């Protein structure tokens, strides 16, 4: 089963410049993951499903304490964290940083685990 969580807002310290290390900036995350939902859907029970609230809360906390420099690192480490922390087989994380460039709407980094070629 593929589950998607779109536009998860996380305010965190991220960036390479000194002034960025002093403030929190808004990141938007899109997450898609696959897990074996056979029991969850067969029995229609929460106990066999992935807890989306726990996943997003723990991931947000992970990003906040990590204080990444690069959005690329944030995307990759989020994938690693989710694979290790939840019963999922694969995950794609898109980290968007709207404040990265004045002349662009956003900068995005896409990471997948297991590693695959990005469709972008």
ABEGO torsion letter per residue (X at the ends): XBBBBBGBBBBBBBEABAAAAABBBBBBBBBBBBBBAAAAAAAGBAAABBBAAAAAAAAAAAAAAAGBABAAAAAAAAAAAAAAABBBABBBBBBBBAAABAABABBBBBBBOBBBBBAX
